[in-house]
Amino acid sequence: MKEDQKKDVALFRYSIISDLVNAKDLDWGEQERLIREKCSRKWSIPYSEKTSLGRTCIVSWVKAYKTAIAISGPCIPVIAVIGAKAGL
């Protein structure tokens, strides 16, 4: 995958998880509701024929993002956070 494609995928993933990782005081019930809502939608996923996302996938992107932020701080690029974890 080319660099610009990796960035497109990483930005797509961040667009999916941004409300989950940026919300303050998001309780478990609200987080689960948001994840279920995202899983029920059809998506135009860059460079993929798939149109849906699973709960495990979304949760893994959130964990990867939070882990990277905890280790490196909030100024690292999105591609380094959720692109690398997903094998990009």
Beta strands, then each sheet from edge to edge (+ up, - down):
end
